[in-house]
Protein backbone atom coordinates (compact mmCIF):
# COMPACT_ATOMS: atom_id res chain seq x y z
CA UNK A 1 0.00 0.00 0.00
CA UNK A 2 1.30 3.40 -0.96
CA UNK A 3 1.71 6.05 1.73
CA UNK A 4 0.17 9.47 1.09
CA UNK A 5 2.20 12.55 1.75
CA UNK A 6 0.63 15.44 3.67
CA UNK A 7 -0.19 17.38 0.50
CA UNK A 8 -2.32 14.57 -0.97
CA UNK A 9 -5.83 14.02 0.27
CA UNK A 10 -8.04 11.00 0.04
CA UNK A 11 -11.06 11.23 -2.21
CA UNK A 12 -14.36 11.62 -0.40
CA UNK A 13 -16.44 8.44 -0.40
CA UNK A 14 -19.38 8.43 -2.80
CA UNK A 15 -22.76 9.06 -1.20
CA UNK A 16 -25.60 6.68 -1.90
CA UNK A 17 -28.54 7.97 -4.00
CA UNK A 18 -30.86 7.52 -1.03
CA UNK A 19 -28.81 9.88 1.12
CA UNK A 20 -28.66 12.45 -1.66
CA UNK A 21 -32.45 12.28 -2.16
CA UNK A 22 -33.04 12.52 1.61
CA UNK A 23 -30.82 15.59 1.80
CA UNK A 24 -32.65 17.28 -1.07
CA UNK A 25 -36.07 16.43 0.39
CA UNK A 26 -34.99 17.68 3.80
CA UNK A 27 -33.86 21.01 2.40
CA UNK A 28 -37.04 21.28 0.34
CA UNK A 29 -39.16 20.58 3.44
CA UNK A 30 -37.30 23.27 5.42
CA UNK A 31 -37.78 25.76 2.60
CA UNK A 32 -41.49 24.91 2.39
CA UNK A 33 -41.90 25.30 6.16
CA UNK A 34 -40.14 28.67 6.08
CA UNK A 35 -42.28 29.89 3.19
CA UNK A 36 -45.43 28.76 5.01
CA UNK A 37 -44.41 30.55 8.20
CA UNK A 38 -43.73 33.78 6.31
CA UNK A 39 -47.06 33.71 4.46
CA UNK A 40 -48.92 32.72 7.64
CA UNK A 41 -47.41 35.68 9.50
CA UNK A 42 -48.40 38.04 6.67
CA UNK A 43 -51.96 36.66 6.81
CA UNK A 44 -52.34 36.74 10.61
CA UNK A 45 -51.12 40.30 11.03
CA UNK A 46 -52.93 41.55 7.89
CA UNK A 47 -49.64 42.96 6.61
CA UNK A 48 -50.66 43.12 2.94
CA UNK A 49 -53.52 45.53 3.71
CA UNK A 50 -51.30 47.61 6.00
CA UNK A 51 -48.75 47.88 3.20
CA UNK A 52 -51.44 49.07 0.80
CA UNK A 53 -52.89 51.55 3.31
CA UNK A 54 -49.64 53.10 4.55
CA UNK A 55 -47.36 52.89 1.49
CA UNK A 56 -49.18 52.40 -1.80
CA UNK A 57 -52.33 54.47 -1.18
CA UNK A 58 -50.48 57.71 -0.25
CA UNK A 59 -48.29 57.30 -3.31
CA UNK A 60 -51.34 56.86 -5.55
CA UNK A 61 -53.18 59.79 -3.91
CA UNK A 62 -50.19 62.04 -4.50
CA UNK A 63 -49.93 60.87 -8.09
CA UNK A 64 -53.61 61.32 -8.97
CA UNK A 65 -54.00 64.59 -7.06
CA UNK A 66 -51.19 66.09 -9.13
CA UNK A 67 -52.91 65.37 -12.44
CA UNK A 68 -54.59 68.19 -14.31
CA UNK A 69 -58.27 67.71 -14.94
CA UNK A 70 -59.95 69.38 -17.85
CA UNK A 71 -63.52 68.12 -17.69
CA UNK A 72 -66.23 70.68 -18.04
CA UNK A 73 -69.94 70.18 -17.85
CA UNK A 74 -71.54 71.85 -20.84
N, C-alpha and C positions, 0 to 999 in steps of 0.2 A: 504494500500500500504506500502510496506516495504522500509525503508530508507536505502540508500547505504552509507557505510562508505567511507572515503577518499581513502582507499586502493583498493576498488572495482571499476571497470570501467564498463560502459554500453557497450554492444556488438554493434559493428558498424552495421548500417542498411544494409540489403542485397541490392545490386545494381541490377537493372533490366537487362535482357539479351541485350536489345537494347543499353543501355549505355556501357556495356562491349564491344559489337561489335563495337560501334562508337569509343571507345577508342583505340581498336586494329587497326581499319582501319585508324584512325588519325595518329597513330605512324607509321604504314606501309607507309602511304602517305608521311610523313616527311622523312622516311628512303629512299624512292624511289626518292624524290626530291633531297636529299643530294647526293645520288649515281649519279643521272643525272648531277648535277652541277660539281661533281668531274670529271666524264668522259668527260663532255663538255669542261672543262678547259684543260684537258690533250690533247684533240683534237685540240682546238683553238690555243694553244701555241706549238703544235707539240712536246710535251714533250717525247713521246715514242721514236721518232727518235733521239732526243738530248741525251736521256739515252743510246741508242745503240751507238751513235757516240762518246760520251765522257767517257763512263764507260765500256761497254762491248767490243767494238772494240779494245781499247788498251790492255785489258786483253787477248783477243784472239790473237792479234798480238804478244804479249810477249810469249804466250804459244806456238804458231806455229813457231816462229822464234827460239825458244830454241830447237826444235826437230832436231835430227840428220837425215840427208838425205844421203842415200846410193844408189843413182840411177846413173848408168853409161850408157852412150850410147856406144854400142859395134859396 
